[in-house]
Amino acid sequence: MSKVSVVVPIYNAGRKLEKCIKSIVNQTFKEIELILVNDGSTDQSLSICRKYQKLDKRVKVIDKHNEGSIVTRRKGVEASKSDYVLFVDADDWIDKKTVEILYNESIQSGADITVCNAYKTLGNGKIVKKKIESKYFYNDKVYDKEEIKSTLVTAYFHGHPFPAFLVAKLYKKELLVNNGKYLNKIHFLGEDLYYNLEILLKVDKVKVIDKPLYYYRQGGLTSKFMPYLFEDVVNGYQIQKEVIDEFYKDTQQNEYNGISIMLLNTLKTCMYNLFSSELNEKEIKALISDYVSNESVRETLANEGSIKYFSKDYLDAIEDYNIEFLYNLGETSYRKRKTKNTLLNIASKLSIL
């Protein structure tokens, strides 16, 4: 019987998928099962999965129609026969000792979740490989229940410097099965964060190790329009507010400051996202007007953290429905981001996949 299930959600991963799969089947820790969940890919991803299924009896393939990453990961967890689960994204890869180290650390420390550091890479990592710098990875550490609540969870209210992604974490399977109540409120943005937010409030121990064992592939960024972005941002704010009201009554104002700043920051992202669409100027301005009319957005304007953090021009534009100002702000941000993404994509393509 396998001790660890490695779940890989897959959608049109292309050639990158082979590197991901090889890094898992070649682990020094052999008591694993690899669950490849194909989310309706239209490229060669499924045939790659089938190839490795024939080569290694530990590989299981689930093929289904496209439903998005939340459902895809859930299908993998449901198919798992192990007590522990590790997620790996299809365009990333892991060190050959990742499972061995994370599993042993989990057993020795009694941790419910064990978290490793990661590298950000371009291409195959030979050209650019940068270890993630975070105060949470300065030293190996075990966090107890109270520290998890007061340190790790609150980090998510203030820009989540503690890694919010599901990858690079070994979970007790039962945690993934028994949680996820916020996920039906999210289309895409923040799914990792709100899943972890719920789980962390229920665990007794989290082990963090500084060693980077996960390779996160940067590049390949697009300017694809995300029609549900604003809805996800507002729903995420409301989820966090719900958690704060239930678990953080003593520090409520401070936590409200954090989530208010985050909401108004991501409002800018929502505005430049509109310029990735086929919408005309009139339609974009109408949506910006809807955004600034939103009850959650408007309540953050009076937040003491927001007032200290943002320029008066930005807050006044929202308060006064100055759509022309906000339209120009979104367009300028979009042009800057588009240039940055283009350069990053070029760098990624110049490296070897």
C-alpha positions as CSV (number, residue, x, y, z in Angstrom):
1,M,0.0,0.0,0.0
2,S,1.3,3.5,-0.8
3,K,2.0,5.9,2.0
4,V,1.9,9.1,-0.1
5,S,-0.4,10.0,-3.1
6,V,1.0,12.6,-5.4
7,V,-1.9,14.3,-7.2
8,V,-1.2,16.2,-10.5
9,P,-4.1,18.2,-12.0
10,I,-3.5,18.6,-15.7
11,Y,-4.8,20.9,-18.4
12,N,-2.9,21.3,-21.7
13,A,0.5,21.0,-20.0
14,G,2.2,20.0,-23.2
15,R,5.9,19.1,-23.2
16,K,6.3,20.3,-19.6
17,L,4.3,17.4,-18.3
18,E,7.0,14.8,-19.0
19,K,9.5,16.6,-16.7
20,C,6.9,16.7,-14.0
21,I,6.0,13.0,-14.2
22,K,9.6,11.9,-14.4
23,S,10.5,13.8,-11.3
24,I,7.7,12.0,-9.4
25,V,8.2,8.4,-10.6
26,N,11.9,8.7,-9.9
27,Q,11.5,9.6,-6.3
28,T,13.9,8.0,-3.8
29,F,10.7,7.2,-1.7
30,K,9.1,4.3,-3.6
31,E,5.9,3.8,-1.6
32,I,3.9,6.3,-3.6
33,E,1.0,6.4,-6.1
34,L,0.9,9.0,-8.8
35,I,-2.6,10.2,-9.7
36,L,-2.7,12.1,-12.9
37,V,-6.0,13.9,-13.4
38,N,-6.6,15.1,-16.9
39,D,-9.1,18.0,-16.9
40,G,-10.2,17.7,-20.5
41,S,-6.9,18.6,-22.2
42,T,-7.0,19.2,-25.9
43,D,-3.3,18.7,-26.5
44,Q,-1.2,15.5,-26.0
45,S,-1.4,15.5,-22.2
46,L,-3.6,12.5,-22.0
47,S,-1.4,10.4,-24.2
48,I,1.6,11.3,-22.1
49,C,-0.3,10.2,-19.0
50,R,-1.2,6.9,-20.6
51,K,2.4,6.3,-21.6
52,Y,3.6,6.5,-18.0
53,Q,0.6,4.5,-16.8
54,K,1.8,1.6,-19.0
55,L,5.4,2.0,-17.7
56,D,4.7,2.2,-14.0
57,K,2.0,0.4,-12.1
58,R,2.0,3.1,-9.4
59,V,0.6,5.6,-12.0
60,K,-3.2,6.1,-12.1
61,V,-4.9,8.2,-14.7
62,I,-8.3,9.9,-14.4
63,D,-9.7,11.4,-17.6
64,K,-12.6,13.7,-17.3
65,H,-14.2,16.7,-19.0
66,N,-13.0,20.2,-18.2
67,E,-14.2,21.4,-14.8
68,G,-11.4,23.6,-13.5
69,S,-8.6,23.0,-11.0
70,I,-10.7,22.9,-7.8
71,V,-12.8,19.9,-9.0
72,T,-9.7,18.3,-10.6
73,R,-7.7,18.3,-7.4
74,R,-10.7,17.0,-5.5
75,K,-11.1,14.1,-7.9
76,G,-7.4,13.2,-7.3
77,V,-7.8,13.3,-3.5
78,E,-11.0,11.1,-3.7
79,A,-9.0,8.5,-5.7
80,S,-6.1,8.5,-3.2
81,K,-5.4,5.3,-1.3
82,S,-2.7,6.9,1.0
83,D,-2.8,8.7,4.3
84,Y,-0.8,11.6,2.9
85,V,-1.2,13.7,-0.2
86,L,1.2,16.0,-2.1
87,F,0.0,18.2,-4.9
88,V,2.3,19.0,-7.9
89,D,1.3,21.3,-10.7
90,A,1.7,19.8,-14.2
91,D,4.2,22.4,-15.4
92,D,6.4,22.2,-12.3
93,W,8.6,19.4,-10.9
94,I,10.1,18.2,-7.6
95,D,13.5,17.2,-6.2
96,K,14.1,13.5,-6.2
97,K,14.0,13.4,-2.4
98,T,10.9,15.6,-1.9
99,V,8.6,12.8,-0.9
100,E,11.2,11.1,1.3
101,I,12.1,14.2,3.2
102,L,8.5,15.6,3.6
103,Y,7.2,12.2,4.7
104,N,9.9,11.5,7.2
105,E,9.6,15.1,8.6
106,S,5.9,14.6,9.0
107,I,6.2,11.3,10.8
108,Q,9.0,12.4,13.1
109,S,7.4,15.7,14.1
110,G,3.8,14.5,14.1
111,A,2.9,17.4,11.8
112,D,-0.5,17.6,10.1
113,I,1.1,19.6,7.3
114,T,4.8,19.7,6.3
115,V,5.9,22.6,4.2
116,C,9.1,22.9,2.2
117,N,10.7,25.9,0.4
118,A,10.7,26.2,-3.4
119,Y,12.7,27.5,-6.3
120,K,11.2,29.9,-8.8
121,T,12.6,28.9,-12.2
122,L,12.5,29.9,-15.9
123,G,12.4,27.0,-18.4
124,N,14.1,23.9,-16.9
125,G,15.8,25.9,-14.2
126,K,19.3,25.8,-15.7
127,I,19.2,29.5,-16.7
128,V,17.3,31.0,-13.8
129,K,16.7,29.4,-10.4
130,K,15.9,31.5,-7.4
131,K,15.1,30.3,-3.9
132,I,12.0,31.9,-2.4
133,E,13.0,34.3,0.4
134,S,10.6,34.4,3.2
135,K,10.9,34.9,7.0
136,Y,9.0,31.7,7.4
137,F,11.9,29.8,5.9
138,Y,14.8,31.3,7.8
139,N,14.9,28.2,10.1
140,D,13.2,24.8,10.3
141,K,10.3,25.2,12.7
142,V,7.3,23.4,14.2
143,Y,4.3,25.6,14.8
144,D,1.8,24.6,17.4
145,K,-1.9,25.3,17.3
146,E,-1.7,28.7,18.9
147,E,1.2,29.8,16.7
148,I,-0.6,28.6,13.6
149,K,-3.6,30.7,14.4
150,S,-1.7,33.8,15.5
151,T,1.2,33.8,13.0
152,L,0.5,31.7,9.9
153,V,-3.2,32.3,9.4
154,T,-3.0,36.0,10.1
155,A,-0.3,36.3,7.5
156,Y,-3.0,35.6,4.9
157,F,-4.9,38.7,6.1
158,H,-1.9,40.9,5.3
159,G,-0.8,39.8,1.9
160,H,-0.1,36.1,2.7
161,P,3.7,36.1,2.9
162,F,3.3,32.5,4.3
163,P,3.0,30.4,1.2
164,A,-0.7,30.1,0.3
165,F,-0.3,27.6,-2.6
166,L,-1.3,24.0,-2.2
167,V,1.9,22.7,-3.7
168,A,5.1,22.1,-1.7
169,K,3.0,20.9,1.2
170,L,2.4,17.3,2.4
171,Y,-1.0,17.0,3.9
172,K,-2.7,14.4,6.0
173,K,-5.4,13.3,3.5
174,E,-8.2,13.6,6.0
175,L,-7.6,17.3,6.1
176,L,-8.3,17.7,2.4
177,V,-11.3,15.4,2.5
178,N,-13.0,17.1,5.5
179,N,-12.5,20.7,4.5
180,G,-13.2,22.9,1.5
181,K,-16.4,24.7,2.5
182,Y,-15.2,28.0,1.0
183,L,-14.3,26.6,-2.4
184,N,-17.8,26.7,-3.8
185,K,-17.6,30.5,-3.5
186,I,-14.5,30.7,-5.6
187,H,-14.2,30.2,-9.4
188,F,-10.4,30.4,-9.5
189,L,-8.5,33.2,-7.8
190,G,-7.6,32.3,-4.2
191,E,-8.7,28.7,-4.1
192,D,-5.4,27.6,-2.6
193,L,-5.5,30.4,0.0
194,Y,-9.0,29.8,1.2
195,Y,-8.5,26.0,1.3
196,N,-5.4,26.4,3.4
197,L,-7.1,29.1,5.6
198,E,-9.8,26.7,6.6
199,I,-7.4,23.8,7.1
200,L,-4.8,25.7,9.2
201,L,-7.4,26.8,11.7
202,K,-8.1,23.1,12.5
203,V,-4.6,21.5,12.7
204,D,-2.4,21.0,15.7
205,K,1.1,21.1,14.1
206,V,2.7,22.5,11.0
207,K,6.4,21.7,10.2
208,V,8.2,24.2,8.0
209,I,11.6,23.3,6.5
210,D,13.9,25.7,4.6
211,K,15.2,23.2,2.1
212,P,13.8,24.0,-1.4
213,L,12.4,20.8,-2.8
214,Y,9.8,22.1,-5.3
215,Y,10.5,23.8,-8.6
216,Y,7.9,26.4,-9.6
217,R,8.1,27.3,-13.2
218,Q,7.6,31.0,-14.0
219,G,6.9,32.3,-17.5
220,G,4.3,31.5,-20.1
221,L,2.2,34.3,-18.7
222,T,-0.8,35.5,-20.7
223,S,-3.0,38.5,-20.6
224,K,-6.2,36.3,-20.7
225,F,-9.3,38.0,-19.5
226,M,-10.7,36.5,-16.3
227,P,-14.4,37.3,-16.2
228,Y,-14.9,36.1,-12.6
229,L,-12.0,37.9,-11.1
230,F,-13.9,40.7,-9.4
231,E,-16.4,38.2,-8.0
232,D,-13.6,36.0,-6.6
233,V,-11.9,39.0,-5.0
234,V,-15.0,40.2,-3.2
235,N,-16.0,36.7,-2.2
236,G,-12.5,36.2,-0.8
237,Y,-12.7,39.4,1.2
238,Q,-16.0,38.2,2.7
239,I,-14.6,34.8,3.5
240,Q,-11.7,36.4,5.4
241,K,-14.1,38.7,7.2
242,E,-16.2,35.8,8.3
243,V,-13.1,34.0,9.6
244,I,-11.9,37.2,11.4
245,D,-15.3,37.7,13.0
246,E,-15.3,34.1,14.3
247,F,-11.7,33.6,15.4
248,Y,-10.0,37.0,15.8
249,K,-12.3,39.1,17.9
250,D,-9.4,40.4,20.0
251,T,-7.4,41.7,16.9
252,Q,-10.4,42.3,14.7
253,Q,-9.5,45.9,13.6
254,N,-5.9,45.0,12.7
255,E,-7.0,42.0,10.6
256,Y,-9.7,44.2,8.9
257,N,-6.9,46.6,8.0
258,G,-5.1,43.9,6.2
259,I,-8.0,42.5,4.2
260,S,-9.2,46.0,3.3
261,I,-5.8,46.9,1.8
262,M,-5.8,43.6,0.0
263,L,-9.2,44.2,-1.5
264,L,-8.4,47.7,-2.7
265,N,-5.1,46.5,-4.1
266,T,-6.7,43.7,-6.1
267,L,-9.4,46.1,-7.3
268,K,-6.6,47.6,-9.4
269,T,-5.9,44.2,-10.8
270,C,-9.5,43.8,-11.6
271,M,-9.5,47.1,-13.5
272,Y,-6.5,46.3,-15.7
273,N,-7.9,42.8,-16.2
274,L,-10.7,44.4,-18.1
275,F,-8.3,45.7,-20.8
276,S,-7.4,42.1,-21.6
277,S,-11.0,41.6,-22.8
278,E,-12.8,42.4,-26.0
279,L,-14.9,45.0,-24.2
280,N,-15.1,48.5,-25.6
281,E,-14.4,51.7,-23.6
282,K,-18.0,52.2,-22.6
283,E,-18.4,48.6,-21.4
284,I,-15.2,48.8,-19.4
285,K,-16.3,52.0,-17.7
286,A,-19.7,50.5,-16.9
287,L,-18.0,47.5,-15.1
288,I,-15.6,49.8,-13.2
289,S,-18.7,51.7,-12.1
290,D,-20.2,48.4,-10.9
291,Y,-16.9,47.6,-9.1
292,V,-16.8,50.8,-7.1
293,S,-20.5,50.6,-6.3
294,N,-19.9,47.2,-4.6
295,E,-20.8,47.3,-0.9
296,S,-17.6,45.5,0.2
297,V,-15.4,47.9,-1.8
298,R,-17.1,50.9,-0.3
299,E,-16.9,49.8,3.3
300,T,-13.1,49.5,2.9
301,L,-12.8,53.2,2.1
302,A,-13.4,54.1,5.7
303,N,-11.0,51.5,7.0
304,E,-8.1,53.1,8.9
305,G,-5.5,50.8,7.2
306,S,-6.8,51.8,3.8
307,I,-6.7,55.5,4.6
308,K,-3.0,55.2,5.7
309,Y,-1.9,53.0,2.9
310,F,-3.4,54.4,-0.3
311,S,-3.1,57.8,-2.0
312,K,-5.9,60.2,-1.4
313,D,-6.4,60.5,-5.2
314,Y,-7.1,56.8,-5.5
315,L,-9.5,56.6,-2.5
316,D,-11.3,59.8,-3.6
317,A,-11.7,58.5,-7.1
318,I,-13.6,55.4,-5.8
319,E,-15.5,57.5,-3.2
320,D,-16.6,60.0,-5.9
321,Y,-17.2,57.5,-8.7
322,N,-14.5,59.2,-10.8
323,I,-14.6,56.5,-13.5
324,E,-12.4,58.4,-15.9
325,F,-9.5,58.5,-13.4
326,L,-9.9,54.8,-12.6
327,Y,-10.2,53.9,-16.3
328,N,-6.9,55.6,-17.0
329,L,-5.3,53.9,-14.0
330,G,-6.4,50.5,-15.2
331,E,-5.2,51.1,-18.8
332,T,-1.8,52.4,-17.6
333,S,-1.4,49.3,-15.3
334,Y,-2.4,47.0,-18.1
335,R,0.2,48.4,-20.5
336,K,3.0,48.1,-17.9
337,R,2.0,44.5,-17.0
338,K,1.7,43.5,-20.7
339,T,5.3,44.7,-21.3
340,K,6.5,42.8,-18.3
341,N,4.7,39.6,-19.3
342,T,6.1,39.8,-22.8
343,L,9.6,40.1,-21.6
344,L,9.1,37.2,-19.2
345,N,7.6,35.0,-21.9
346,I,10.5,35.7,-24.2
347,A,13.0,34.8,-21.4
348,S,11.0,31.6,-20.8
349,K,11.0,30.6,-24.4
350,L,14.7,31.2,-24.8
351,S,15.4,28.7,-22.0
352,I,15.2,25.0,-22.7
353,L,11.9,23.3,-21.7
